[in-house]
Amino acid sequence: MERIPMTASGYTALENELDNLKNIERPAIIAAIAEARAHGDLSENAEYHAAKEKQAFIEGRVIELEDQIGRADVIDVSKLSGNTVKFGATVTMVDEDTDEGRKYQIVGDHEADVARGRISLSSPIARALIGKSKGDTVEVAAPGGARSYEILKVEWI
């Protein structure tokens, strides 16, 4: 069974979502199904079919979350240090062509949110950064062509 690396905050987010699905969403959908059944003929009852579809989605997501939580390898970023980029590092870098600065934290796949500056460990940028240090230049194959970045800072926030 392959372990899934994630930060403590990512693990907490998964637990919160699972708790919400089990204790709020699941009972609500069971009540909606019961109410739709009370309306009579199930073969032509759109509310019933919509509720059953939502129930299937919820149950599938519960299974997925339980699997991810069970395989979680929670890494406490606050206890990491060093000058080399690895999981959990926050990297400040600059595009060598445009001089545009960027700051990304390398996190687990399900935690990635580029808008919040969190990139997946398996993303092309993260794979290029892993093992590099401040002052190194990395080249990343992007859809618009190769991009070169210089690493300005490696932090553990």
C-alpha positions in Angstrom: 0.0 0.0 0.0 1.6 3.2 -1.2 1.8 6.0 1.4 0.4 9.5 0.5 2.6 12.3 1.8 0.7 15.3 3.1 1.1 18.2 5.5 -0.7 18.3 8.9 -3.1 20.9 7.6 -3.9 18.8 4.6 -4.6 15.8 6.8 -6.9 17.9 9.0 -8.8 19.2 5.9 -9.4 15.6 4.8 -10.7 14.6 8.3 -13.0 17.7 8.4 -14.4 16.8 5.0 -15.0 13.2 6.0 -16.6 14.3 9.3 -18.9 16.6 7.4 -19.9 14.0 4.9 -20.6 11.3 7.5 -22.4 13.5 10.1 -24.1 16.2 8.1 -24.4 15.3 4.4 -25.2 11.6 4.8 -28.1 12.1 7.3 -29.5 14.9 5.1 -29.5 12.8 2.0 -31.1 9.9 3.8 -33.9 12.2 4.9 -34.3 13.6 1.3 -34.6 10.1 -0.1 -37.2 9.2 2.5 -39.2 12.3 1.7 -39.0 11.6 -2.1 -40.2 8.1 -1.5 -43.2 9.4 0.2 -44.2 11.2 -3.0 -45.2 7.9 -4.6 -44.1 6.3 -7.9 -40.3 6.0 -7.8 -39.9 5.4 -11.6 -41.0 8.9 -12.5 -39.8 10.7 -9.3 -36.9 13.1 -10.3 -36.3 14.1 -6.7 -35.8 10.5 -5.7 -33.3 9.8 -8.5 -31.4 13.1 -7.8 -31.1 12.2 -4.1 -29.9 8.7 -5.0 -27.3 10.1 -7.3 -26.1 12.5 -4.6 -26.0 9.6 -2.1 -23.8 7.6 -4.5 -21.5 10.5 -4.8 -21.3 11.0 -1.1 -20.6 7.3 -0.4 -17.9 7.2 -3.1 -16.2 10.3 -1.6 -16.4 8.8 1.9 -14.6 5.7 0.6 -12.0 7.8 -1.2 -11.3 10.0 1.9 -11.1 7.0 4.2 -8.5 5.4 1.9 -6.4 8.6 1.7 -6.6 9.1 5.5 -5.6 5.4 6.0 -2.6 5.8 3.7 -1.5 9.2 4.9 2.1 9.9 5.7 1.7 13.2 7.7 4.9 15.2 7.6 5.3 18.0 10.1 6.8 20.8 8.0 7.7 22.8 11.1 10.2 20.2 12.1 12.0 20.2 8.7 15.0 22.3 7.9 17.8 22.6 5.5 18.8 24.4 2.3 17.7 21.7 -0.1 14.2 21.7 -1.6 12.0 18.8 -0.5 8.4 18.1 0.5 7.0 20.9 2.6 9.5 23.5 1.5 8.3 27.0 0.5 10.4 28.1 -2.4 10.8 31.7 -3.6 12.0 31.8 -7.2 12.2 34.2 -10.1 11.5 33.6 -13.8 14.7 34.3 -15.6 13.0 35.5 -18.7 10.3 37.8 -17.3 11.8 38.6 -13.8 8.4 37.6 -12.4 8.7 36.3 -8.8 6.8 33.3 -7.5 6.5 31.6 -4.2 5.3 28.0 -3.9 5.0 25.4 -1.1 5.4 21.8 -2.2 2.5 19.7 -0.8 0.7 16.5 -1.4 -1.4 15.9 -4.5 -4.8 16.5 -2.9 -3.6 19.7 -1.2 -2.4 21.5 -4.3 -4.0 24.9 -4.9 -1.9 27.0 -7.3 -4.0 30.1 -6.5 -2.9 29.8 -2.8 0.7 29.0 -3.8 0.6 25.3 -3.0 1.9 23.0 -5.8 1.7 19.2 -5.9 4.8 17.1 -5.2 4.1 15.4 -8.6 3.8 18.6 -10.6 6.5 19.4 -13.2 7.7 22.5 -11.3 8.0 20.6 -8.0 9.8 17.7 -9.6 12.3 20.1 -11.1 12.8 21.9 -7.8 13.3 18.8 -5.6 16.9 18.4 -4.5 17.9 21.9 -5.6 19.2 24.7 -3.4 19.2 28.5 -3.2 21.0 30.0 -6.2 20.4 27.0 -8.4 18.6 27.4 -11.8 16.0 24.9 -12.8 14.4 24.4 -16.2 10.7 23.4 -16.3 9.0 22.0 -19.4 5.8 24.1 -19.6 2.9 24.0 -22.1 4.2 27.3 -23.6 7.8 26.1 -23.8 10.7 25.6 -21.4 10.9 28.1 -18.5 14.0 28.8 -16.4 13.8 29.8 -12.7 16.4 30.8 -10.2 15.8 29.7 -6.6 16.0 32.8 -4.4 15.0 31.2 -1.0 14.1 27.9 0.6 12.0 28.2 3.7 10.2 25.9 6.2 7.0 27.7 7.2 
